[in-house]
């Protein structure tokens, strides 16, 4: 089944490249198109196997071929589509919102401030920051280490973690640090943890979309390419 799915996605990539050839002067180079769609193909397969990882893998690979702001814009629609499903499935949506609203609210609200930094700081520094965040996330997950947060501290640590998470999302496009560490530290069952991460990634993606558009990092062309990238991602 996976071979058939892979084949259909590969055929889709070839179809898109042929379809857009007449408009090539206004689009990415063919090699960049292959990298973009191939990235979402690979990230979608990984997410299909383990249930996670599409935003992180996509962003890491896209920055090889495009600038950081362009990579962030391309990620928007595939991330939104896949994470809305993750956020909706699980049956604990209301319970999660009641418990974790400080994290979600501040994570969404502070993205704008991170994008303002993106507008005024050298992109090589922010790309280095993105790489550092990926390294921190990988080390903690590979080591198996987990913070243990006392219940009485959840609300204020949620505000703090959400604020930092939102700013870093706006600066780098990464949704995971420290928000995922916070979610792992409060003793959620696996199904609630997965759904909570889906909600965090969804609100972060929506906030990033509006913030990038408001600061002129998102245009129609990037919106089209982000939408086209949904098919290989799913």
N, C-alpha and C positions, 0 to 999 in steps of 0.2 A: 504493500500500500504506500509506504514512504517513497519507494522508487517511482511510483506513478505520480505522486504528489510533486516530487522533485522535478520530474519530467515536465509536468504541466506548468510549473512555475518557470522553468528554463525556457519553454516555448513562449510563455508570456513575455519574458524579458526580450527575446528575439523579436517578437511581434511589436513591442513598444518601440524598439530601436528603429525598425523599418518604418513604422507609422510616422515617426517624428523626423525622419530624415529630411523632408522638404523644409522643415522649420529649424534646421540645425544652426543657422546663424544666430538664432535667438535662444538657443538652448545650450546645455552642456555638451562638451566633446563626447564622441562615442565611447571612448575609454572610461570617461567619468560616469557616463550613464550605466555602463556595465558594472562599475564598482558600486554605484549607488544601489541599483536593483539587486545585484549579487549580495551586497551587505544585508539588505532586508530579507532576502531569501535565506541566507545562513542564519540570521538572528531569529527569523520566524521558525525555522526548523528546531533550533535550540530551545526556543520557548515552548514549542509543541512537545518536546521531549521532557523537559524539566519543569515547565510551567512558569519560568521566570527568565529574565535576562535580555529581553528585546531592546529596551532603551539603552542599557549599559553597553551591550555588544555593538549595537548600531552606531552609537556616538563614537566609540573608540575607533571603529573602522572608517567611518565617514570622514573623520578629521585627517585621515591620511590623504584623501583626495580633494577635500574642500576646506574652506576656512571654518573656524569654530562657529561663527554666527550662522553660516549657511548650513552646517551640519545640524545645528539646533533647530533650524526652520524645517529641514527635511524630515526630522524625527517626529514632528508634531502629530500629523494625522495617523500614521501607523501606531504610534504610542497611545494616542487617544482611543482609537478603535479597539485595540487589544486590551487596554487596561480598563475600559468601561465594562467589558464583559467580566473581567476578573473582579471588579468592584461590585458588580451586581449579583454575582453567583456566590452563594454561601449561606444565605438566610439570616445573617447577623448584621445587616446593614444598619438598622436603627440602633441596635445595641452598641455597635462600634462608634457611630456618630456621637451618641450620648457620652461615651467614655472618652473619646479621643478628639473631640472637636477643637480643643486648644491647639493640638498639633496641626490639624488640617487647615484651620483658619489662618494661623500665622504663616504656615508654609505657602499658602496661596497669596496672602497679602504682601509678603516681603519679596516676592519674585521681582516685582517692579524695580526695587532698589538695586537688586543684583544686575538687572539689565542696564540700569544707568551706569553701573561700574563697567559693564561690557562696552558701553559707548565711549568710555574715556580712558581705558587702560590698554596698554600694549597687549595684543592678542597672543603673542608668544608666552607672556607671563600667565595668562589665563589658561592657555593650552597646557602649560606645565602644571598649573593647579589642578586641572582636570586629570592629568596623569597621576598626580599625587593622590587624589581622591580614589581613583580606581585601585591604586596600590594598597591604600588603607583598607578599602572594602574587601579586596581579595585576601589580604593577610588575615584579617579578623575572621572571615568566613572559612578559610582553609585551616586556620588554627583551631576552630571550634569554640573559641572563647566567646562568652556571653556576659554582658553586664546584668546585674540583678538590681532592679530599682524597687525601692519600698513603695507600697501603694500610696502612702500619704504624700509622696513627692511627685506623683504622676502629673498633676495638673501644671505645676510651675516648670517642671522639666519639659513637659510637652510644649509649653509656650516657647521655651528657650530652644529646644531642638527644632521646632517648626520654623522659628525665625532664622536660625542658621541655615537650615535646609533650604528655605526659600531664597535666601541671598545667594547661596552657592548654586542653586538651580538657575537663577538669573545670570550668574557669572559664567557658568560652565555647561549648563544643560543637563547636569547629572542630578537625579532625584533621590539618590540613595543615602548619602552621608549628610548629617547623622540620623536622618529620619528612620531608616531601616534598623539601625542599632537601637534606637529608642523602642521601636515596636518589638524587637527581639528581647528587650530587657524587662518587659512588664508581664511576662508569663502567659501570653496568649496561646491558645491551642493552635495547631498548625492551620486548620481551616480558617480561623479568625485572623491569623497572621497574614495568610495569603490574601484574604479579602481586604484587610486593612492596608496592605501594601498597594493593592489595586486602587483603593480610594485615594491614598496619598499620591500615587503617580497620576491619577486622573485629574485631581484638583491642581496639581503642579503643572501638568501639561496645559490645561486650560488657562491658567494664570500666565504661563510662559508664552502661549499663543497671543494673548492680548498685549502682553508687555513687549514682545518683539515687534508686533504690528504697530504699536504706539510709538516705538522708537525707530521705526523705518528699517528694521532688519528683515521684515517679512513682506514679500510682494506677490503678485499674481503668479509669476513664473514658478517661484518656490512653492507656492501653495498647490499648483498643479502637479509638480513633481512629487511633493509629499503625498498627495492623494493617489497618484499613480503607484507609489511604493507600497500602498496598503496590500495589494493583491499578493506579491511575493511574501509579504510579512505574515499573512494569514494562511 
